């Protein structure tokens, strides 16, 4: 009996030692800072209008937008490498017009930085903008194709200085930025590309900024700005891409979204491009 008790005691002590070691190992792993952080965001925005015998008039419409983003960021001591892929695609159905595209964006951002002092970094950025599917001008009869996947596509990169106080407050200044514009042969002669060619090169000043603030406990405002001036071609014509978005939190997964997007780019259009989006959003974040 004594021998049995001794064996049970030794087994229990061995099990306890293993549990203690496991807890210590887990604490040790938790104390090691993660070098890579990832985040995935999905949002679906829906808006709908229905009219029946409405004296003021109106057209029945249903529209939906799917927005997705994926971030994978690296940080080690003074080094920082932020990467983000954002995409959005929207369709609407309008009586007597059928289905039309309302939104189509694909953007890849990569920013490499080495910390200098305080919130300043020596930086090198890469940016690629294009769309998923063919775009049309519906004011023409029949409709006229004006864009397609990778047509146009804008690739920009260059060294600069980054000020980043947090993930929600940053400005990157790149005074010597290279910019390539690509189009398919079908759209040669448009978007600043000369006739007979499928690409063009620019060298200029680039500024990009991102600010997101909490106006109240349930209301957030997001500002995204990109400015580019080409030293080689009409430097007085400054390209501006500005977005301002408001998010009103309803619950953990639902919010009301209101967004405005303005683009000034004389190579793409002589007119100011403007887009507004309002709807109920379903949001989910994967960490």
PyMOL commands that set and color helices and strands:
alter all, ss='L'
color gray80, all
select helices_A, chain A and resi 2-31+185-187
alter helices_A, ss='H'
color red, helices_A
select strands_A, chain A and resi 36-49+61-76+79-94+98-117+120-130+135-137+144-147+153-166+169-182+199-214+219-230+239-249+254-264+273-286
alter strands_A, ss='S'
color yellow, strands_A
deselect
rebuild
show_as cartoon
